[in-house]
């Protein structure tokens, strides 16, 4: 059985994801910074959630009957 592990660490200006990305057996880090002008905290969290989904093989497809959608909604 394969065991997948992803560590997420909150830092001052974003997040650090640590895991085995791609087809590599090596542990590496991915940095997601809060650098969007509109809402940096929400945009960075949205990026983290996308990376978590992709890491564990959950990918949106128009052919799926069900998908997980990650959006930032603005109240009007």
Protein Blocks (a to p, Z undefined) as FASTA:
>chain_A
ZZddddddddfklccddddehjbfbdcddddddfbfklmmlmmmmmmmmmmmmmnopacd
fkbmbdcdddddddZZ
